[in-house]
Amino acid sequence: MTPSPATTQDPRDWRVKVPAATLSFWIIKIMATTVGETAADYLAVSAGLGRGITRIVMAALLIAALTLQLRRRHYTPWAYWLTVVLVSVVGTQITDLLTDGLGVSLYLSTAVFAAVLAGIFYAWWRVEHTLSIHDIVSRRRELFYWAAILCTFSLGTAAGDLATEALALGFVWGVIGFGTLIAIAYAAYRLGGSAVLTFWIAYILTRPLGASLGDLITQARADGGLGMGAVWTSALFLCVIATLVALEHAELEKRKPMRALP
């Protein structure tokens, strides 16, 4: 019996642990970043948990989600994006702890996170000889990947706060500025630039873009925001994320190789 086109899929495609960088990927990533920013503030301030308890709870949830993600044998949308949202929250909290809790300058924390991320990329390349997200097909590569992702969130938080607060760029100009930089990275890719390099540049920049967007939507009008509040913004964005993830899951189910009839 001749296999149908669906059964001729390269089995390697089903071992890749991360999604392709489609439009849906970038929309979910930016919204997950915004949810990470607003959820951490809501739990710590509005819900009254305090910064310390919130950090412990989110770190525990991240460890649980990451363990679940690492045990998946192939890309599973809900497990992957749950981990990304929690990484976003924890990455934000790491930067906030350094800045607000320990008084570390945003200039210094941005430089330190950039150096740490460069170190992760260097070690990843030396060991695996690739930084492509399309090659995340082993446990070791996935561990490098998640270490880099966590660092990009911390770096993006520090860089975003540096631009919008320390340099007084503001929420609106933060969205415009970081959005423009992402557009430049995309243009460079379309003009023949390195797909891996432009991907990671855009990935880092989506963190400050999402944070600026979150602040613009949630902050009071008197502070330059739209005044929607953290609760409604988080709920709205989570609904959009859940919808896109569900659609992605359904699409993957359609593409799965069909078992041959006996």
C-alpha angles and dihedrals in degrees: 000000000000111000118241119242089261091061094052094068113132104258087221089070089067094053097055106109101204133056127254116262097256127151089266089054093056094045092052091044094054092045092046088052091052092047089051090055096046098038094053091051092046095051094044099042114014096036091043098231093129128225096279098052092042091054092051094047094047093045090052092048091048092052090051093047093045091050089052092047093049091052092056113104093211140008110306111183100210094046093046097048094043087057091048092052091050092045087053091054095046093044089053091048093051091056093043090051091054094043104037101022103038100023096237113166116251088229090057097042091049091051093045094049090047090053092047091049091049088051092052092049091048093051091044092052094045092052102035104021091223139074095186118129088216089068099057093123102128137057093245094052090048091052090052088048095053092044088054092046093052090049093049090056093050091045092046091050092051093045092046094050090046091055100041099036114019093037092035093231092147132214099284095047089043090059092044095044099047091039089055092050090052090050089052090051090051091048090051090052092049090050092056103276122149110290092210095048096045091046094056093043090053091044092055092046094052088069097063089037091055092045092050090047091049092050092046092053100039106036121093119267089243088061094048098268135113094248100232093135131226097272098055093040093050092046093049095047093044089054091052091047092049091049094050092045091050091051091048091050091051091050092051091050090055092051097049114117111262118235113249114250115247 
